[in-house]
Amino acid sequence: MDGFLEISLEIGFMCVVISVVLAFVRLIKGPSLQDRVVALDFMTVAIVAFCGLAAIRYGTPAFLDVALVLALVGFLATVALARFAERNTERSRERSRHD
């Protein structure tokens, strides 16, 4: 592999790992459900990027299949969590109206 490509991939891997760690911190700290959903979605995107970098580095297209499946699952999880958060917000509003 070319020296420039090797260095670029290493920098890319480091950036992705750092971003996953920072998103994990946001996932733990919160403070709200919306913050946690965004952090989880960002972690999914970063892991998809990691799979793409691994596919380039090792020349294995199977990593791209994993990245595609992970992206689809991440999208569905984000939509499901957003609907869950919306329902909780609506229930909270209804309770406050009745009080």
N, C-alpha and C positions, 0 to 999 in steps of 0.2 A: 504494500500500500504506500502511496505517496506520503512524504513527510508532512506536508501541509494538511492533507486530509486527516492523518493520524492525530495531529495536534488539534485540529478543529473538532474532531470527534471527542477527544478527551475533554476539551473545554465545554462542549455541548453536554456530555455526561455529567460533568461537575455542576453546571448550571441547573440541569434537570433535578439532580439529587438535592441541591440546596433549595430549589423551589418546592420540592415535595416536603422537605423538612419544615419549611416555613408555613406551608399550607396545613401541615399536620398540627403545628402549634396553634394556628387559627381554628382548626377543627376542635381541638381540645378546649381552648379558652372561650370560644364563642364570641360574644355573650348571647347572641340570639340564634334562633333556629335558622334564619336566613343566612347569617354569617357561616354557619356550619355547612349549609347546603352549597354555598358558593365555594367554600374551601374544599369540599368533597369533589365538586365538579372540576375545580382547578387541578386537584391531585390526579383525577382521571385523565385529564388532558396532558398533564406532565408525564404520566406513565405511558400514554400513547406515544408521546414524543420519544421517550426512552426506548420503546419498542422499535420505533423508526430508526433511531440511531444504531441500535443493536443490529437491525437488518442490514444497514450499510456496513457496519464494522465487520460483521461475520459473514456477509454475503449470503444470508439465509432468508429467503422470502417468507418462510413460515412465521417470522416475527411480524410481518405485515398483516398476516391473517389474524394473529393475536391482537394486534393494534386495532384492526377493524372491528372485531367482536367486542373488545373492551370499550371502544368509542360508542358502539350501539348500546351496550349495557349501561354505560355512564349516562348517555342521553336519556334512556328510559328511567333510570334512577332519579335523575334531576327532575324530570317531569312529574314523577310520582311524588317526590318530596315537596315539590312546589304545590301540587294539588292538596297534599296533606296540610301544608302550612296555610293555604288559603281557607280550607275548611275550619281549621282551628281559629283563624282570625274571624271568620263569619260567626262561629259559635260564641266567641268572646263578645262580639258586638251585640248579638242577640241577648246574651245574659245581662249586659250592661243596660240595655233598653228596658228590660223587665224589672230591673232593680230600682 
